[in-house]
C-alpha cells in the first residue's frame, strides 16, 4: 500500500499544469513548445502561439520550455477562399 501511494505521489510531481486556450492541460516539466503542440494533436506549422501574453516567434519555439502556470493561446491557421 505504501509503495502504491509513493508511485501516485511521484506521478503527480512529474506533471505540471498550464493553461492552453483557457483550459488546464498537463505535461512534463521542461517540455519544448513544438513537443507540446504535437501532444495536443496540433500541426506546429499551422498555428500561431501567444506565450504568457506575448506572440512567440517560431525561432524561439524549440528553446521555450513549459513551466508550471504558463499561459498559452494557440490559434490554428485556416486556409480558404
N, CA, C and O atoms as CSV, one atom per row, in Angstrom:
chain,resi,resn,atom,element,x,y,z
A,1,UNK,N,N,0.826,-1.191,0.000
A,1,UNK,CA,C,0.000,0.000,0.000
A,1,UNK,C,C,0.871,1.255,0.000
A,1,UNK,O,O,0.587,2.207,-0.727
A,2,UNK,N,N,1.913,1.261,0.801
A,2,UNK,CA,C,2.803,2.413,0.874
A,2,UNK,C,C,3.466,2.667,-0.479
A,2,UNK,O,O,3.610,3.818,-0.893
A,3,UNK,N,N,3.871,1.597,-1.169
A,3,UNK,CA,C,4.520,1.735,-2.472
A,3,UNK,C,C,3.567,2.354,-3.493
A,3,UNK,O,O,3.975,3.208,-4.281
A,4,UNK,N,N,2.314,1.935,-3.484
A,4,UNK,CA,C,1.325,2.489,-4.407
A,4,UNK,C,C,1.172,3.985,-4.162
A,4,UNK,O,O,1.128,4.761,-5.116
A,5,UNK,N,N,1.091,4.402,-2.911
A,5,UNK,CA,C,0.970,5.819,-2.577
A,5,UNK,C,C,2.189,6.597,-3.073
A,5,UNK,O,O,2.045,7.691,-3.620
A,6,UNK,N,N,3.376,6.045,-2.888
A,6,UNK,CA,C,4.595,6.720,-3.349
A,6,UNK,C,C,4.598,6.845,-4.864
A,6,UNK,O,O,5.020,7.872,-5.396
A,7,UNK,N,N,4.134,5.814,-5.569
A,7,UNK,CA,C,4.065,5.891,-7.023
A,7,UNK,C,C,3.094,6.981,-7.472
A,7,UNK,O,O,3.386,7.720,-8.413
A,8,UNK,N,N,1.949,7.087,-6.812
A,8,UNK,CA,C,0.995,8.139,-7.146
A,8,UNK,C,C,1.590,9.513,-6.901
A,8,UNK,O,O,1.403,10.430,-7.701
A,9,UNK,N,N,2.302,9.656,-5.803
A,9,UNK,CA,C,2.935,10.942,-5.491
A,9,UNK,C,C,3.972,11.296,-6.555
A,9,UNK,O,O,4.021,12.445,-6.993
A,10,UNK,N,N,4.792,10.355,-6.978
A,10,UNK,CA,C,5.827,10.659,-7.964
A,10,UNK,C,C,5.219,10.983,-9.317
A,10,UNK,O,O,5.752,11.822,-10.043
A,11,UNK,N,N,4.100,10.330,-9.678
A,11,UNK,CA,C,3.440,10.649,-10.934
A,11,UNK,C,C,2.903,12.074,-10.929
A,11,UNK,O,O,2.947,12.755,-11.954
A,12,UNK,N,N,2.399,12.529,-9.794
A,12,UNK,CA,C,1.872,13.883,-9.710
A,12,UNK,C,C,2.983,14.916,-9.853
A,12,UNK,O,O,2.762,15.971,-10.446
A,13,UNK,N,N,4.143,14.645,-9.337
A,13,UNK,CA,C,5.228,15.614,-9.416
A,13,UNK,C,C,5.898,15.601,-10.782
A,13,UNK,O,O,6.674,16.504,-11.093
A,14,UNK,N,N,5.609,14.579,-11.614
A,14,UNK,CA,C,6.191,14.508,-12.942
A,14,UNK,C,C,5.394,15.331,-13.951
A,14,UNK,O,O,5.751,15.370,-15.129
A,15,UNK,N,N,4.333,15.981,-13.516
A,15,UNK,CA,C,3.485,16.760,-14.405
A,15,UNK,C,C,3.354,18.191,-13.887
A,15,UNK,O,O,3.341,18.438,-12.681
A,16,UNK,N,N,3.260,19.117,-14.825
A,16,UNK,CA,C,2.971,20.499,-14.465
A,16,UNK,C,C,1.621,20.860,-15.065
A,16,UNK,O,O,1.139,20.187,-15.976
A,17,UNK,N,N,1.021,21.910,-14.560
A,17,UNK,CA,C,-0.260,22.389,-15.071
A,17,UNK,C,C,-0.047,23.731,-15.743
A,17,UNK,O,O,0.611,24.618,-15.197
A,18,UNK,N,N,-0.608,23.870,-16.929
A,18,UNK,CA,C,-0.567,25.142,-17.641
A,18,UNK,C,C,-1.921,25.375,-18.272
A,18,UNK,O,O,-2.744,24.462,-18.350
A,19,UNK,N,N,-2.151,26.582,-18.717
A,19,UNK,CA,C,-3.417,26.951,-19.353
A,19,UNK,C,C,-3.205,27.046,-20.861
A,19,UNK,O,O,-2.314,27.753,-21.333
A,20,UNK,N,N,-4.030,26.331,-21.600
A,20,UNK,CA,C,-3.988,26.392,-23.060
A,20,UNK,C,C,-5.381,26.775,-23.537
A,20,UNK,O,O,-6.340,26.022,-23.366
A,21,UNK,N,N,-5.475,27.944,-24.132
A,21,UNK,CA,C,-6.763,28.477,-24.590
A,21,UNK,C,C,-7.802,28.438,-23.469
A,21,UNK,O,O,-8.964,28.100,-23.691
A,22,UNK,N,N,-7.356,28.793,-22.260
A,22,UNK,CA,C,-8.248,28.905,-21.115
A,22,UNK,C,C,-8.569,27.604,-20.406
A,22,UNK,O,O,-9.333,27.607,-19.440
A,23,UNK,N,N,-8.008,26.488,-20.859
A,23,UNK,CA,C,-8.278,25.194,-20.229
A,23,UNK,C,C,-6.998,24.633,-19.625
A,23,UNK,O,O,-5.911,24.811,-20.173
A,24,UNK,N,N,-7.136,23.963,-18.504
A,24,UNK,CA,C,-5.978,23.340,-17.862
A,24,UNK,C,C,-5.486,22.162,-18.686
A,24,UNK,O,O,-6.271,21.330,-19.141
A,25,UNK,N,N,-4.179,22.106,-18.868
A,25,UNK,CA,C,-3.520,20.993,-19.544
A,25,UNK,C,C,-2.346,20.569,-18.677
A,25,UNK,O,O,-1.850,21.348,-17.863
A,26,UNK,N,N,-1.910,19.342,-18.855
A,26,UNK,CA,C,-0.778,18.829,-18.100
A,26,UNK,C,C,0.285,18.326,-19.063
A,26,UNK,O,O,-0.027,17.789,-20.125
A,27,UNK,N,N,1.537,18.505,-18.681
A,27,UNK,CA,C,2.642,17.970,-19.453
A,27,UNK,C,C,3.835,17.788,-18.521
A,27,UNK,O,O,3.801,18.201,-17.362
A,28,UNK,N,N,4.867,17.179,-19.029
A,28,UNK,CA,C,6.090,17.023,-18.254
A,28,UNK,C,C,6.793,18.370,-18.143
A,28,UNK,O,O,6.712,19.188,-19.059
A,29,UNK,N,N,7.483,18.608,-17.026
A,29,UNK,CA,C,8.249,19.847,-16.906
A,29,UNK,C,C,9.291,19.931,-18.024
A,29,UNK,O,O,9.842,18.917,-18.453
A,30,UNK,N,N,9.542,21.115,-18.470
A,30,UNK,CA,C,10.557,21.388,-19.486
A,30,UNK,C,C,10.223,20.798,-20.862
A,30,UNK,O,O,11.119,20.581,-21.676
A,31,UNK,N,N,8.930,20.538,-21.122
A,31,UNK,CA,C,8.513,20.107,-22.457
A,31,UNK,C,C,8.696,21.278,-23.410
A,31,UNK,O,O,8.253,22.390,-23.124
A,32,UNK,N,N,9.348,21.030,-24.544
A,32,UNK,CA,C,9.531,22.082,-25.543
A,32,UNK,C,C,8.191,22.374,-26.221
A,32,UNK,O,O,7.354,21.483,-26.365
A,33,UNK,N,N,7.997,23.610,-26.629
A,33,UNK,CA,C,6.730,24.029,-27.233
A,33,UNK,C,C,6.312,23.151,-28.414
A,33,UNK,O,O,5.159,22.721,-28.446
A,34,UNK,N,N,7.193,22.857,-29.398
A,34,UNK,CA,C,6.749,22.005,-30.511
A,34,UNK,C,C,6.264,20.629,-30.038
A,34,UNK,O,O,5.311,20.082,-30.592
A,35,UNK,N,N,6.914,20.080,-29.026
A,35,UNK,CA,C,6.503,18.787,-28.479
A,35,UNK,C,C,5.110,18.903,-27.846
A,35,UNK,O,O,4.274,18.017,-28.025
A,36,UNK,N,N,4.861,19.973,-27.120
A,36,UNK,CA,C,3.547,20.181,-26.514
A,36,UNK,C,C,2.473,20.292,-27.594
A,36,UNK,O,O,1.403,19.697,-27.467
A,37,UNK,N,N,2.750,21.043,-28.650
A,37,UNK,CA,C,1.782,21.190,-29.733
A,37,UNK,C,C,1.430,19.838,-30.329
A,37,UNK,O,O,0.261,19.562,-30.597
A,38,UNK,N,N,2.427,18.996,-30.536
A,38,UNK,CA,C,2.172,17.671,-31.086
A,38,UNK,C,C,1.369,16.823,-30.105
A,38,UNK,O,O,0.489,16.070,-30.522
A,39,UNK,N,N,1.656,16.930,-28.808
A,39,UNK,CA,C,0.891,16.201,-27.798
A,39,UNK,C,C,-0.577,16.625,-27.809
A,39,UNK,O,O,-1.463,15.827,-27.506
A,40,UNK,N,N,-0.822,17.874,-28.157
A,40,UNK,CA,C,-2.185,18.392,-28.224
A,40,UNK,C,C,-2.859,18.059,-29.558
A,40,UNK,O,O,-4.019,18.410,-29.773
A,41,UNK,N,N,-2.134,17.384,-30.450
A,41,UNK,CA,C,-2.698,16.994,-31.742
A,41,UNK,C,C,-2.698,18.105,-32.769
A,41,UNK,O,O,-3.477,18.082,-33.722
A,42,UNK,N,N,-1.814,19.090,-32.572
A,42,UNK,CA,C,-1.748,20.236,-33.480
A,42,UNK,C,C,-0.510,20.149,-34.365
A,42,UNK,O,O,0.548,19.692,-33.935
A,43,UNK,N,N,-0.661,20.591,-35.596
A,43,UNK,CA,C,0.475,20.660,-36.510
A,43,UNK,C,C,1.200,21.976,-36.238
A,43,UNK,O,O,0.640,23.045,-36.479
A,44,UNK,N,N,2.432,21.916,-35.743
A,44,UNK,CA,C,3.154,23.159,-35.407
A,44,UNK,C,C,3.291,24.137,-36.576
A,44,UNK,O,O,3.466,25.337,-36.362
A,45,UNK,N,N,3.212,23.631,-37.808
A,45,UNK,CA,C,3.347,24.525,-38.956
A,45,UNK,C,C,2.080,25.314,-39.250
A,45,UNK,O,O,2.091,26.243,-40.057
A,46,UNK,N,N,0.985,24.937,-38.586
A,46,UNK,CA,C,-0.295,25.581,-38.888
A,46,UNK,C,C,-0.885,26.338,-37.713
A,46,UNK,O,O,-2.097,26.542,-37.652
A,47,UNK,N,N,-0.029,26.763,-36.768
A,47,UNK,CA,C,-0.535,27.501,-35.612
A,47,UNK,C,C,0.328,28.728,-35.330
A,47,UNK,O,O,1.492,28.806,-35.724
A,48,UNK,N,N,-0.279,29.669,-34.641
A,48,UNK,CA,C,0.432,30.820,-34.072
A,48,UNK,C,C,0.253,30.702,-32.562
A,48,UNK,O,O,-0.796,30.265,-32.090
A,49,UNK,N,N,1.281,31.093,-31.805
A,49,UNK,CA,C,1.253,30.900,-30.361
A,49,UNK,C,C,1.544,32.200,-29.617
A,49,UNK,O,O,2.519,32.899,-29.893
A,50,UNK,N,N,0.661,32.495,-28.665
A,50,UNK,CA,C,0.910,33.558,-27.698
A,50,UNK,C,C,1.320,32.856,-26.406
A,50,UNK,O,O,0.583,32.018,-25.886
A,51,UNK,N,N,2.494,33.200,-25.895
A,51,UNK,CA,C,3.062,32.548,-24.712
A,51,UNK,C,C,3.195,33.574,-23.598
A,51,UNK,O,O,3.979,34.517,-23.697
A,52,UNK,N,N,2.423,33.380,-22.541
A,52,UNK,CA,C,2.419,34.310,-21.403
A,52,UNK,C,C,2.234,35.760,-21.841
A,52,UNK,O,O,2.927,36.663,-21.372
A,53,UNK,N,N,1.272,35.959,-22.759
A,53,UNK,CA,C,0.896,37.306,-23.157
A,53,UNK,C,C,1.690,37.909,-24.296
A,53,UNK,O,O,1.437,39.050,-24.685
A,54,UNK,N,N,2.655,37.163,-24.847
A,54,UNK,CA,C,3.484,37.680,-25.941
A,54,UNK,C,C,3.420,36.727,-27.130
A,54,UNK,O,O,3.486,35.510,-26.955
A,55,UNK,N,N,3.291,37.275,-28.342
A,55,UNK,CA,C,3.369,36.446,-29.541
A,55,UNK,C,C,4.792,35.883,-29.597
A,55,UNK,O,O,5.770,36.627,-29.515
A,56,UNK,N,N,4.888,34.576,-29.737
A,56,UNK,CA,C,6.196,33.927,-29.716
A,56,UNK,C,C,6.603,33.557,-31.136
A,56,UNK,O,O,5.954,32.738,-31.787
A,57,UNK,N,N,7.686,34.171,-31.611
A,57,UNK,CA,C,8.192,33.902,-32.953
A,57,UNK,C,C,8.709,32.468,-33.020
A,57,UNK,O,O,9.281,31.962,-32.054
A,58,UNK,N,N,8.508,31.826,-34.152
A,58,UNK,CA,C,8.896,30.419,-34.323
A,58,UNK,C,C,10.361,30.135,-34.001
A,58,UNK,O,O,10.682,29.040,-33.539
A,59,UNK,N,N,11.230,31.070,-34.227
A,59,UNK,CA,C,12.656,30.815,-33.974
A,59,UNK,C,C,12.933,30.521,-32.501
A,59,UNK,O,O,13.985,29.974,-32.170
A,60,UNK,N,N,12.005,30.876,-31.615
A,60,UNK,CA,C,12.186,30.629,-30.181
A,60,UNK,C,C,11.421,29.418,-29.665
A,60,UNK,O,O,11.507,29.098,-28.480
A,61,UNK,N,N,10.676,28.743,-30.529
A,61,UNK,CA,C,9.829,27.646,-30.079
A,61,UNK,C,C,10.622,26.497,-29.451
A,61,UNK,O,O,10.230,25.986,-28.402
A,62,UNK,N,N,11.723,26.087,-30.071
A,62,UNK,CA,C,12.462,24.924,-29.566
A,62,UNK,C,C,13.131,25.206,-28.233
A,62,UNK,O,O,13.325,24.289,-27.436
A,63,UNK,N,N,13.486,26.451,-27.977
A,63,UNK,CA,C,14.130,26.771,-26.694
A,63,UNK,C,C,13.124,27.153,-25.606
A,63,UNK,O,O,13.504,27.351,-24.452
A,64,UNK,N,N,11.841,27.257,-25.970
A,64,UNK,CA,C,10.800,27.594,-24.999
A,64,UNK,C,C,10.305,26.322,-24.334
A,64,UNK,O,O,9.670,25.478,-24.968
A,65,UNK,N,N,10.605,26.196,-23.048
A,65,UNK,CA,C,10.243,25.010,-22.267
A,65,UNK,C,C,9.087,25.359,-21.344
A,65,UNK,O,O,9.086,26.411,-20.704
A,66,UNK,N,N,8.110,24.473,-21.280
A,66,UNK,CA,C,6.933,24.711,-20.463
A,66,UNK,C,C,7.273,24.661,-18.979
A,66,UNK,O,O,8.048,23.820,-18.523
A,67,UNK,N,N,6.664,25.598,-18.234
A,67,UNK,CA,C,6.851,25.682,-16.795
A,67,UNK,C,C,5.478,25.813,-16.128
A,67,UNK,O,O,4.512,26.255,-16.750
A,68,UNK,N,N,5.412,25.428,-14.875
A,68,UNK,CA,C,4.173,25.484,-14.102
A,68,UNK,C,C,3.531,26.870,-14.228
A,68,UNK,O,O,4.186,27.892,-14.019
A,69,UNK,N,N,2.238,26.885,-14.572
A,69,UNK,CA,C,1.492,28.130,-14.617
A,69,UNK,C,C,1.575,28.908,-15.916
A,69,UNK,O,O,0.957,29.966,-16.029
A,70,UNK,N,N,2.326,28.414,-16.911
A,70,UNK,CA,C,2.391,29.111,-18.199
A,70,UNK,C,C,1.000,29.223,-18.804
A,70,UNK,O,O,0.130,28.386,-18.563
A,71,UNK,N,N,0.805,30.280,-19.599
A,71,UNK,CA,C,-0.472,30.502,-20.283
A,71,UNK,C,C,-0.208,30.639,-21.773
A,71,UNK,O,O,0.561,31.492,-22.218
A,72,UNK,N,N,-0.870,29.769,-22.532
A,72,UNK,CA,C,-0.722,29.797,-23.979
A,72,UNK,C,C,-2.067,30.011,-24.643
A,72,UNK,O,O,-3.085,29.473,-24.208
A,73,UNK,N,N,-2.057,30.798,-25.693
A,73,UNK,CA,C,-3.207,30.935,-26.577
A,73,UNK,C,C,-2.704,30.453,-27.939
A,73,UNK,O,O,-1.736,30.982,-28.485
A,74,UNK,N,N,-3.379,29.447,-28.467
A,74,UNK,CA,C,-2.954,28.847,-29.727
A,74,UNK,C,C,-4.056,29.061,-30.755
A,74,UNK,O,O,-5.214,28.716,-30.520
A,75,UNK,N,N,-3.686,29.630,-31.891
A,75,UNK,CA,C,-4.636,29.897,-32.970
A,75,UNK,C,C,-4.235,29.059,-34.164
A,75,UNK,O,O,-3.083,29.085,-34.597
A,76,UNK,N,N,-5.194,28.313,-34.695
A,76,UNK,CA,C,-4.943,27.497,-35.877
A,76,UNK,C,C,-5.135,28.349,-37.119
A,76,UNK,O,O,-6.110,29.090,-37.238
A,77,UNK,N,N,-4.197,28.234,-38.032
A,77,UNK,CA,C,-4.259,28.969,-39.294
A,77,UNK,C,C,-5.095,28.140,-40.265
A,77,UNK,O,O,-4.802,26.969,-40.506
A,78,UNK,N,N,-6.128,28.750,-40.816
A,78,UNK,CA,C,-7.038,28.053,-41.715
A,78,UNK,C,C,-7.009,28.754,-43.071
A,78,UNK,O,O,-7.195,29.966,-43.173
A,79,UNK,N,N,-6.771,27.954,-44.102
A,79,UNK,CA,C,-6.804,28.500,-45.464
A,79,UNK,C,C,-8.218,28.474,-45.997
A,79,UNK,O,O,-9.076,27.750,-45.494
A,80,UNK,N,N,-8.441,29.248,-46.989
A,80,UNK,CA,C,-9.786,29.247,-47.577
A,80,UNK,C,C,-9.886,30.315,-48.647
A,80,UNK,O,O,-8.920,31.005,-48.971
A,81,UNK,N,N,-11.053,30.422,-49.167
A,81,UNK,CA,C,-11.205,31.390,-50.223
A,81,UNK,C,C,-12.536,32.025,-50.255
A,81,UNK,O,O,-12.796,32.872,-51.110
